[in-house]
Amino acid sequence: MRNGHKGRMACGILELMLGVGLILYICLADRQRIGLAAVAAVVVTAGLVTFCTGATAVPAKRKEETVQ
């Protein structure tokens, strides 16, 4: 796993935490915010997709250097 994949996974985890936090806020504080609930669902979905792409990414093959 390369460093870019770890960064992508960390970004996905942060998106998931933000989405879950928004969902908890909507459920506990203000139930009338339909638009915010839609944003929270999109953020959670984006976090899952980002995390999964980082976790399952195949490392790129290195180019062999030609010796001259």
C-alpha positions as a Markdown table, in Angstrom:
| # | Residue | x | y | z |
|---|---|---|---|---|
| 1 | Met | 0.0 | 0.0 | 0.0 |
| 2 | Arg | 1.4 | 3.4 | -1.0 |
| 3 | Asn | 1.1 | 6.6 | 0.9 |
| 4 | Gly | -1.6 | 8.0 | -1.5 |
| 5 | His | -3.8 | 5.1 | -0.6 |
| 6 | Lys | -3.4 | 5.8 | 3.1 |
| 7 | Gly | -4.3 | 9.4 | 2.6 |
| 8 | Arg | -7.4 | 8.4 | 0.6 |
| 9 | Met | -8.5 | 6.1 | 3.3 |
| 10 | Ala | -8.0 | 8.8 | 6.0 |
| 11 | Cys | -10.1 | 11.2 | 3.9 |
| 12 | Gly | -12.8 | 8.6 | 3.7 |
| 13 | Ile | -12.8 | 8.0 | 7.4 |
| 14 | Leu | -13.1 | 11.8 | 8.0 |
| 15 | Glu | -16.0 | 12.0 | 5.6 |
| 16 | Leu | -17.7 | 9.1 | 7.4 |
| 17 | Met | -17.3 | 10.8 | 10.8 |
| 18 | Leu | -18.7 | 14.1 | 9.4 |
| 19 | Gly | -21.7 | 12.4 | 7.9 |
| 20 | Val | -22.5 | 10.4 | 11.0 |
| 21 | Gly | -22.1 | 13.5 | 13.1 |
| 22 | Leu | -24.6 | 15.3 | 10.8 |
| 23 | Ile | -27.0 | 12.4 | 11.1 |
| 24 | Leu | -26.8 | 12.4 | 14.9 |
| 25 | Tyr | -27.3 | 16.2 | 14.9 |
| 26 | Ile | -30.4 | 15.9 | 12.7 |
| 27 | Cys | -31.9 | 13.0 | 14.8 |
| 28 | Leu | -31.2 | 14.6 | 18.2 |
| 29 | Ala | -31.5 | 18.4 | 17.7 |
| 30 | Asp | -33.5 | 19.4 | 14.6 |
| 31 | Arg | -35.8 | 16.9 | 12.9 |
| 32 | Gln | -37.1 | 19.4 | 10.3 |
| 33 | Arg | -34.0 | 19.7 | 8.2 |
| 34 | Ile | -34.6 | 17.5 | 5.2 |
| 35 | Gly | -31.9 | 19.2 | 3.1 |
| 36 | Leu | -29.3 | 18.6 | 5.8 |
| 37 | Ala | -30.3 | 15.0 | 6.0 |
| 38 | Ala | -29.7 | 14.6 | 2.3 |
| 39 | Val | -26.3 | 16.2 | 2.6 |
| 40 | Ala | -25.4 | 13.9 | 5.4 |
| 41 | Ala | -26.4 | 10.9 | 3.4 |
| 42 | Val | -24.3 | 12.0 | 0.4 |
| 43 | Val | -21.3 | 12.6 | 2.8 |
| 44 | Val | -21.6 | 9.2 | 4.3 |
| 45 | Thr | -21.8 | 7.6 | 0.8 |
| 46 | Ala | -18.9 | 9.5 | -0.4 |
| 47 | Gly | -16.8 | 8.6 | 2.6 |
| 48 | Leu | -17.6 | 4.9 | 2.1 |
| 49 | Val | -16.6 | 5.1 | -1.6 |
| 50 | Thr | -13.4 | 7.0 | -0.8 |
| 51 | Phe | -12.4 | 4.6 | 1.9 |
| 52 | Cys | -13.1 | 1.5 | -0.2 |
| 53 | Thr | -11.2 | 2.8 | -3.2 |
| 54 | Gly | -8.2 | 3.5 | -1.0 |
| 55 | Ala | -8.4 | 0.2 | 0.7 |
| 56 | Thr | -8.7 | -1.9 | -2.5 |
| 57 | Ala | -6.4 | 0.1 | -4.8 |
| 58 | Val | -3.8 | -2.0 | -6.5 |
| 59 | Pro | -0.3 | -0.5 | -6.2 |
| 60 | Ala | 1.1 | 0.8 | -9.5 |
| 61 | Lys | 4.0 | -1.2 | -11.0 |
| 62 | Arg | 7.3 | 0.6 | -11.0 |
| 63 | Lys | 9.0 | 1.3 | -14.2 |
| 64 | Glu | 12.3 | -0.4 | -14.6 |
| 65 | Glu | 15.2 | 1.9 | -15.1 |
| 66 | Thr | 17.3 | 1.1 | -18.1 |
| 67 | Val | 21.1 | 1.2 | -17.5 |
| 68 | Gln | 23.1 | 2.8 | -20.3 |
